């Protein structure tokens, strides 16, 4: 019996390493296939070629029954295809297909599970319909909120629960998401160094030229947004995903795994710095505080000594390698114009909530740009399509009932993740602590930018929440 257990553990470890290597290889394989297709099908643009390559890889992954990797590929495709290329809900429809596939397959490895708060999700979907219809002045606005922020987040939350049925799946899923973060960090660094978006779109290039590449106005320094376009959204992405390799670093027992985590943390830290996003850094610091607070007790403190060392070393490397960027970051932080505009945007949203507390003015960016003008305060010296705060955005556009239900779902999911943390073993607690810190970083950052109400960031946040709050995780017999 003992011999069989040892053999089983070794086999499981080999499978995990193979899948981890696969998650590293797949993005580069995508690029290779895209380049080859580009040579053969020269009439196709880059975005079409990448779409074809991604579809081939997704089918291959599903054939191999690597559903966690399939969800990660869907997240990446959602960022690139739905968000960057502006196709809005194409990948969301693919995610619906994967969801039904996971629901109908009969597998002890991926048992069926449903959110405990499904009735509350149903309530959100129902009360979200009137503001979605009222605020939709274009098909873009109609697709922006309801399919992605309401229905899409339930879908990603549920998918997270389905693919993280045990500790092994949770670890592997977080490893794949960390690899995705490192891949986009490299993409961001290349954009910053060359001024070119690899696998970019001419339409987005023209838009970035129009907005001066979101440069620091006083210094003329362009800020890279990668496939998320806006550097503030890009910074939020890294501030959130940074905590996954931090949790994996604390959980890992292999020296090679720790080195991989250090590399991922370093890459994402550099990319975060290059975005010059103050809100993202504040969110990251809030996440660090929460992570250290969760893991402060007992035997965790001994292993957690390595975490400050990791952060200090990463910080020193950044200080030595990027002194000019750090200096600009501090100057950007002290710019009073940015703070004044944000505060003005929040005050405008509060005025709208006072005027329409139950119904809001409608879910739509164009609608908000027009309808918010009578309530705009002098401090908001520019018309804005959203108040740069996800919570005020939901309250002003959809009304306080929608905001309250949304916050209830968010807090309930965090509570379920915390309950799982209390029930699982030490190693899994590191993973959950990293995930919880990621959600805190996203939630804090959402006070200064529309993070929870931006489809690619919301999708990542809710899939992490689903993976952590799955009741299957606490029931896993291999834990404890």
Residue, then its C-alpha position, 0 to 999 in steps of 0.5 A: x500500500x505504501x509503495x503504491x502511494x509513493x508511486x502514485x505521488x511520483x506519477x502525479x508530480x510528473x503529470x504536474x510538471x508536464x502540464x506546467x511545461x505545457x502551459x509554458x510551451x503553448x503560448x510560444x507554440x501559438x506564436x510559431x503556428x501563427x508565424x507559419x500560417x502567416x507565411x502560408x496564408x499571407x493574405x490574412x492579417x495577424x489577428x486572424x492568424x492568431x485566432x486560427x492558431x488559438x482555435x487549433x490549440x483549444x481543440x487540442x487541449x480539450x482533446x487532451x482533457x486539460x480543462x484547467x488549461x482550456x479555461x486559461x486559454x479562454x481567458x487569454x483569448x477573451x483578453x485578445x479577441x473579445x477585448x483587444x480586437x473588439x469582438x466583444x462576446x465571441x470567446x464568451x460564447x466559447x466559454x459557454x460551450x466549455x461550461x456545458x461540456x464540464x457539466x455533462x461529462x461524468x468524471x471523478x476527476x471533474x465532479x459536478x458542482x454549483x455555486x452555493x449562492x446561485x439564487x443570488x446570482x439569479x437575482x443579479x441577472x434579473x435586476x440587471x436587465x432593466x439598466x442594461x436595456x435602458x443604457x444601451x445606445x449601441x450594440x457595443x454598450x449592450x455587449x459590454x455590460x450584461x453578457x460580460x459583467x453579469x452573465x459572463x462573471x457567473x460563467x467564469x466563477x462557475x468554471x473556476x469551481x469546476x476546474x479546481x476540484x482538488x489541491x492538485x488542480x488548484x495548484x496547476x491552474x494557478x501555475x498556468x495563470x502565473x505563466x499567462x501573467x509572465x507571458x503578458x509581462x514579456x509582451x509589455x516589456x517588449x512594447x515599452x522597449x520597441x514601441x510596437x505591440x507584437x500581434x497588434x492591430x492597426x486599429x488599436x495602433x491608430x487609437x494609441x496614436x490618437x491618445x498619445x500612447x497614454x503618456x505621462x503628459x508632463x514628461x512625454x513618456x509612453x505607457x505600455x498597455x499590452x493587449x489590455x490597451x490602457x496601462x491602468x488596466x494593464x497595471x491592475x492585471x499585474x497587481x492582481x496576478x503577481x500574488x499567484x506566483x507569490x503563493x506558489x513560491x511559499x507553497x513550493x518545495x522544489x528549488x526549480x519551482x521556486x526559481x520559476x516563481x521568482x522569475x514570474x514575480x520579477x517579470x510582472x513587477x517590472x511590467x507593473x512598474x512600466x505602466x506607471x499605474x498608481x492605483x495598481x501599486x496601491x492595490x498591490x500593497x493592500x494585497x501584500x498586507x492581507x497576504x502577510x496577515x493571513x499567513x502570520x501564525x505558527x509554522x507559516x511564519x518560518x517559511x514566510x521569511x522567504x517571502x520578504x526576502x523575495x520582495x526585497x530582492x525583486x525591489x533591489x533589482x528594479x531599483x538598480x535596473x530602472x532608476x529613471x522609471x522609479x523616479x517618474x513613478x514618484x513624480x506621477x504620484x505627486x501630480x495633483x491634477x490626476x487626483x483632482x480629476x478622479x475625485x471629481x469623477x467620484x463626486x459626479x457619480x455620487x450626485x447621480x446616485x443621489x438623483x437615481x438611487x434605485x434605477x441608475x441612469x442605465x448601463x452604457x459608456x456612451x449613455x453615461x458620457x451624455x447623461x452624467x453631464x448635468x451632474x458633473x462637478x467642476x473638479x471633473x474638468x473632462x467628460x468621462x464615460x465612467x467614474x473611474x470606480x467600479x462600485x460607484x459605476x454600478x451604483x450610478x449606472x444600475x442603481x444601489x440594488x444592483x451594487x448591493x447584490x454585487x457586493x454581497x456576491x463578492x463578499x460571500x465568495x471571499x467568505x467561502x474561500x476563507x472557510x476553505x482556507x481554514x479547512x485545508x492543509x498548510x500547502x493549500x493555504x499558501x495557494x488560497x492566501x495568494x488568491x485571496x490577496x489577488x482579489x483584495x488587490x483587484x478590489x482595492x484597485x477598483x476604487x480608482x479604475x473600472x477593474x471589476x466592471x472591465x470584462x477581462x479583469x472581471x473574468x480573471x477575478x471571478x475565475x480565481x474566486x471560483x477556484x478558491x471557493x469551490x466546496x470540492x476543495x474542502x472536501x478533497x480527501x488528499x488535503x489534510 
